[in-house]
Amino acid sequence: MNSVVHRFLRYIRIDTQASEMSETVPSTPGQLEFGAMLVEELKELGLGNALISEYGVVYATLPSNMDQDVPTVGFIAHMDTSPDLSGTNVNPQIIPDYNGEDILLNKELDVVLSPREFPVLRKYIGETLITTDGTTLLGADDKAGVAEIMAALEYLTKHPEIPHGTIRVAFTPDEEIGAGVDNFDVEAFAADFAYTIDGGMVGEFAYETFNAAEAKIRVQGLSVHPGTAKGVMVNSMLLAQEFLNALPGDETPATTEGYEGFYHLTNINGNVEETMLTYIIRDFHGDNFAKRKEFIQAVANRLNTEHGAGTFTVRLRDQYPNMREKIEPVYHIVEIALDAIREADIQPVIKPVRGGTDGSRLSHMGLPTPNLFTGGHNAHGKFEFIPVFAMEKAVEVILNIIKITARQ
């Protein structure tokens, strides 16, 4: 079993599911456990400077083996997994020589990974796939990225004859809850540019993401006994429905693609007295993004006019910006990545990320950081899978970036 697969299968067994409800940093103890393990593995590879910060960020440096100065390049992946589905007791299944048919993930629960629902599976006929057992997510987002970076470092340490500049690596916690780089020390990381290895099918490369915000809407009602409620009771859940109906039904994740933005209702929690709505707001274009946030507030203002001041309260929080404006001035780092993908005999596919990566905020913090593929599919759910060859290609691309940078 090769290094990247061996590492990946070991890493996904550690529960690092992030938690939005936690007040600790990182949000869950499993991330500290994983980070400590990675520090030991990095030291075993000879990166004696590896450490984990008080905030759970793992840093390490592979020093240059060249006489001349070349750019310092960084590689970053996140250690946490999505809070959307359990990452406890991940039990991966290995499907060798995939035949293009349905894959029974779990007989007892009748969970089937089918090319009828996921036609992309047909691209991988004859390949080895790693899937879930139908009860948890897999964790390829982003433990595949972690494993790919680690496997590339292992290769370099075993082949000291390969010239390379200084290589920085970092593994972050809590990316899935928008806190991955809250405590990232860009100055100490000291890379000229970096790449996140975080999602996307083989060959995908991205240097633009959504602009992102979260909106929490509190709806205040009034609860009294239903037997004497006429003219007195105000059911916050029914008022919340008015808010839901006021947003455009054709601007949701299920009805948009490409560069189209959306409003996404992620949570409703309420009773007669009070209801909380949580939305995420996404748009690639800054002007449209601002208008979406204004529209949320305008809906609340209109409903407050109808139902009374303070009935609807909106709290907006920006999460991350589009990285494109920070990447375009240093477009050569895009060209390096595209050349590295081509040198791995893959046709690059430039796609906007309909989501975000740590690189979104890092780019605006002064570290230009576009995103490279891991090879995974169907992240955050029980149908997540990853082809083995895609992970191997990701390792090859990382090594190619290092070699190209050393040649410049």
C-alpha positions in Angstrom: 0.0 0.0 0.0 1.5 3.3 -1.0 2.2 6.2 1.4 -0.7 8.5 0.5 -3.3 5.7 0.8 -1.8 4.3 4.0 -1.8 7.8 5.6 -5.3 8.6 4.5 -6.8 5.4 5.9 -5.0 6.0 9.2 -6.0 9.7 9.4 -9.7 9.2 8.7 -10.1 7.0 11.8 -9.5 10.0 14.0 -12.7 11.8 14.8 -12.0 15.5 14.0 -15.5 16.7 13.4 -15.7 20.4 14.0 -18.5 21.9 16.2 -20.2 25.2 15.8 -21.6 24.9 19.3 -18.2 24.7 21.0 -16.4 27.6 22.7 -13.0 26.0 22.7 -10.2 26.5 20.1 -10.0 24.1 18.3 -13.7 23.3 18.7 -13.1 19.6 19.3 -10.3 17.6 21.1 -9.9 15.2 18.2 -8.3 17.9 16.2 -5.6 18.4 18.8 -5.0 14.7 18.9 -4.6 14.6 15.1 -2.4 17.7 15.1 -0.1 16.1 17.8 0.1 13.0 15.7 1.1 14.9 12.6 3.8 16.8 14.5 5.3 13.4 15.5 5.1 12.2 11.9 6.7 15.4 10.5 9.6 15.0 13.0 10.0 11.4 11.9 10.4 12.7 8.4 13.2 14.9 9.6 11.2 18.2 10.0 12.5 18.8 13.5 11.0 22.2 13.6 7.4 20.9 13.5 5.1 22.2 16.2 1.4 22.7 17.1 0.4 26.1 18.3 -1.8 26.9 21.3 -4.6 27.3 18.8 -4.2 23.9 17.2 -2.4 24.9 14.0 0.4 22.6 12.9 3.4 24.2 11.2 6.6 22.7 9.8 9.4 23.7 7.4 11.5 21.6 5.0 14.7 23.7 4.5 16.0 24.5 1.0 18.7 22.2 -0.4 19.7 24.8 -3.0 22.5 27.3 -3.1 20.5 30.0 -4.8 17.4 31.7 -3.5 14.1 30.5 -4.9 10.5 31.4 -3.8 9.3 29.8 -0.6 6.1 27.9 -1.3 3.5 26.7 1.2 1.0 23.8 1.2 -2.0 23.9 3.6 -4.8 21.5 4.4 -7.4 21.4 7.2 -7.6 18.7 9.8 -11.3 19.0 10.7 -14.3 17.3 9.1 -17.8 18.7 8.5 -20.3 19.1 11.3 -23.0 18.0 8.9 -22.5 14.2 9.4 -20.6 12.1 12.0 -16.9 11.4 11.6 -16.9 8.9 14.4 -15.9 5.3 13.7 -15.3 5.9 10.0 -15.1 2.5 8.4 -13.8 2.9 4.8 -14.4 0.3 2.1 -11.9 -0.2 -0.7 -13.4 -1.1 -4.1 -10.7 -2.4 -6.4 -11.2 -2.4 -10.2 -14.6 -0.6 -10.0 -17.0 -2.1 -12.6 -19.3 0.8 -13.1 -22.2 -0.7 -11.3 -24.0 0.2 -8.0 -21.8 0.0 -4.9 -23.6 -1.4 -1.8 -22.3 0.7 1.0 -24.5 -0.7 3.7 -26.7 -3.8 3.3 -28.5 -3.4 6.6 -29.5 0.2 5.9 -29.8 -0.3 2.1 -27.4 2.5 1.3 -26.2 2.4 -2.3 -23.7 4.6 -4.1 -25.1 4.5 -7.7 -23.9 6.0 -11.0 -27.5 6.8 -11.7 -27.4 9.4 -8.9 -23.7 10.2 -9.3 -22.8 9.8 -13.0 -19.2 10.8 -12.3 -18.6 7.3 -11.0 -18.5 6.1 -14.6 -15.3 8.1 -15.1 -13.6 5.7 -12.7 -14.3 2.3 -14.2 -11.3 0.1 -13.6 -10.0 2.3 -10.8 -9.7 1.6 -7.1 -12.2 3.7 -5.0 -12.3 4.4 -1.3 -15.9 4.8 0.0 -17.8 5.1 3.3 -19.8 2.3 4.9 -23.0 4.3 4.5 -23.2 5.5 8.1 -20.6 8.4 8.3 -18.8 10.7 6.0 -15.4 9.6 4.7 -13.2 12.6 5.6 -11.5 13.1 2.3 -12.4 16.7 2.9 -9.8 17.3 3.9 -7.7 14.4 5.3 -7.0 13.5 1.7 -5.2 16.9 1.4 -3.3 16.3 4.6 -2.2 12.8 3.4 -1.2 14.2 0.0 1.0 16.9 1.5 2.6 14.4 4.0 3.2 11.9 1.2 4.9 14.6 -0.9 7.1 15.5 2.0 8.0 11.9 2.6 9.0 11.5 -1.1 11.3 14.6 -0.9 13.0 13.4 2.3 13.6 10.0 0.6 15.0 11.7 -2.5 17.3 14.5 -1.4 18.7 14.7 -4.9 15.6 16.6 -6.0 16.4 20.3 -5.7 13.9 22.4 -3.9 13.5 25.7 -2.1 12.2 26.2 1.4 8.8 24.4 1.8 6.3 25.5 4.4 3.4 23.3 5.4 0.5 24.0 7.8 -2.5 22.0 8.9 -5.4 24.1 10.3 -8.4 23.3 12.6 -12.0 24.3 12.2 -12.0 25.2 8.5 -15.5 23.7 8.2 -16.9 26.2 10.6 -15.2 29.2 9.1 -12.4 29.5 11.7 -9.6 27.7 10.0 -7.2 30.7 9.8 -8.5 32.8 12.8 -5.2 32.2 14.5 -2.9 31.5 11.5 0.4 33.3 11.8 1.0 34.5 8.2 4.1 36.4 9.1 5.8 33.5 10.8 4.7 31.1 8.0 6.8 33.3 5.8 5.9 31.8 2.4 5.9 33.9 -0.8 2.7 32.1 -1.9 0.9 28.9 -1.0 -1.7 26.4 -2.1 -4.5 24.8 -0.2 -5.1 21.1 -1.1 -8.8 21.0 -0.3 -11.4 19.4 -2.5 -12.2 19.0 -6.2 -12.0 16.2 -8.6 -8.7 15.3 -10.2 -7.3 18.2 -12.3 -9.4 20.9 -10.7 -7.8 24.2 -9.8 -9.5 27.3 -8.3 -8.4 30.8 -7.6 -11.8 32.3 -6.9 -14.4 31.5 -4.3 -17.7 32.9 -3.1 -17.9 36.0 -1.0 -19.6 34.6 2.1 -21.7 35.7 5.0 -23.9 34.2 7.7 -27.3 35.7 8.7 -29.0 34.8 11.9 -32.6 36.1 12.1 -34.4 36.1 15.5 -38.1 36.1 15.3 -39.9 37.2 18.5 -43.4 35.9 19.3 -45.7 35.9 22.3 -46.8 32.7 23.9 -50.0 32.3 25.9 -52.4 29.4 26.5 -54.0 28.4 23.2 -57.4 28.4 24.9 -57.2 32.1 25.4 -54.9 33.0 22.6 -57.3 35.0 20.3 -55.9 38.4 19.6 -53.0 37.9 21.9 -50.8 35.0 20.8 -48.0 35.7 18.3 -46.6 32.5 16.9 -43.0 33.2 16.0 -42.8 30.1 13.8 -45.6 31.4 11.5 -43.9 34.8 11.3 -40.7 33.0 10.4 -42.6 31.3 7.5 -43.3 34.8 6.2 -39.6 35.6 6.2 -38.9 32.3 4.4 -41.5 33.0 1.7 -40.1 36.5 1.1 -36.7 35.2 -0.2 -36.5 34.1 -3.9 -37.2 30.4 -4.3 -35.0 30.2 -7.4 -31.9 31.4 -5.6 -31.0 28.4 -3.4 -28.1 25.9 -3.7 -30.5 23.4 -5.3 -31.4 25.8 -8.1 -28.0 27.5 -8.9 -24.7 26.6 -10.4 -21.5 28.2 -11.8 -21.3 31.8 -10.9 -24.8 32.1 -9.6 -25.2 33.2 -5.9 -27.8 32.0 -3.4 -29.4 32.2 0.0 -29.2 28.9 1.9 -31.3 28.2 4.9 -29.2 25.9 7.1 -31.1 25.8 10.3 -34.5 26.5 11.9 -35.0 26.2 15.6 -38.0 27.6 17.3 -41.3 27.5 19.3 -44.2 29.9 19.7 -42.2 32.4 21.7 -39.0 32.6 19.6 -37.7 31.2 16.3 -34.1 31.4 15.0 -33.3 31.1 11.3 -29.8 30.7 10.1 -28.8 31.4 6.5 -25.6 31.5 4.6 -25.3 34.1 1.8 -23.0 33.5 -1.2 -22.1 35.4 -4.3 -18.9 35.7 -6.5 -19.5 39.4 -7.3 -18.9 41.9 -4.6 -21.8 44.2 -5.6 -24.3 41.4 -5.7 -23.0 40.1 -2.4 -23.6 43.5 -0.8 -27.1 43.6 -2.3 -27.9 40.2 -0.9 -27.0 41.2 2.6 -29.0 44.4 2.1 -32.0 42.4 0.9 -32.0 40.2 4.0 -32.2 43.3 6.2 -34.8 44.9 4.0 -37.1 41.9 4.3 -36.8 42.1 8.1 -37.4 45.8 8.1 -40.6 45.4 6.0 -41.9 42.6 8.3 -41.1 44.8 11.3 -43.3 47.5 9.8 -46.1 45.0 9.5 -45.7 43.2 12.8 -44.0 45.7 15.1 -40.5 46.9 15.7 -38.2 44.3 17.1 -40.2 41.3 15.8 -37.4 40.5 13.4 -33.7 41.0 14.4 -30.9 40.3 11.9 -27.3 39.7 12.8 -25.0 39.5 9.7 -21.4 38.2 9.9 -19.0 38.2 7.0 -17.2 34.8 6.8 -14.7 35.0 3.9 -14.1 37.1 0.7 -13.5 36.0 -2.9 -9.7 35.4 -3.3 -9.6 36.3 -7.0 -8.7 40.0 -6.5 -5.6 39.0 -4.5 -4.5 36.2 -6.9 -4.7 38.0 -10.2 -1.9 40.4 -9.4 0.4 37.4 -8.8 -1.0 35.3 -11.6 2.3 33.5 -12.1 1.3 31.2 -9.2 -1.7 30.1 -11.1 0.5 29.4 -14.1 2.9 27.3 -11.9 0.0 25.2 -10.7 -1.4 24.7 -14.2 2.0 23.7 -15.6 2.4 21.3 -12.6 -1.0 19.7 -13.4 -0.1 19.3 -17.1 3.3 17.7 -16.2 1.3 15.1 -14.3 -0.5 14.3 -17.6 -3.7 15.8 -16.5 -5.8 18.4 -18.3 -6.3 21.3 -15.9 -9.9 22.3 -15.1 -10.2 25.9 -13.8 -13.4 26.2 -11.8 -14.7 28.6 -9.2 -15.1 27.1 -5.8 -18.8 27.2 -4.8 -17.8 27.4 -1.3 -14.6 28.6 0.5 -11.2 27.4 1.6 -8.7 28.6 4.1 -7.1 30.3 1.1 -9.9 32.7 0.7 -9.0 34.5 3.9 -5.3 33.8 3.7 -5.1 35.6 0.4 -6.7 38.7 2.0 -4.3 38.3 4.9 -1.3 38.8 2.6 -0.6 35.1 1.6 -1.9 34.5 -2.0 -3.3 30.9 -1.7 -5.3 29.3 -4.6 -6.7 25.8 -4.3 -5.6 22.5 -5.7 -7.7 19.3 -6.0 -7.6 16.4 -3.6 -9.6 14.1 -5.9 -12.6 13.6 -3.6 -16.3 13.6 -4.4 -19.5 14.1 -2.5 -18.0 15.8 0.6 -19.9 16.1 3.9 -22.1 13.0 3.3 -22.3 9.3 3.4 -21.8 9.0 -0.4 -18.3 10.6 -0.2 -15.7 8.7 -2.1 -12.2 9.2 -3.5 -10.3 7.4 -6.3 -6.8 6.2 -5.2 -5.2 7.4 -8.5 -6.5 10.9 -7.9 -4.7 11.1 -4.5 -1.6 9.8 -6.2 -1.9 12.5 -8.9 -2.4 15.2 -6.3 0.9 14.1 -4.7 2.6 14.3 -8.1 1.2 17.8 -8.7 2.5 19.0 -5.3 6.0 17.7 -6.2 5.8 19.3 -9.7 5.0 22.7 -8.2 8.0 22.3 -5.9 10.2 21.4 -8.9 8.9 24.2 -11.1 9.4 26.7 -8.4 13.0 25.5 -7.9 13.7 26.0 -11.7 12.5 29.6 -11.7 
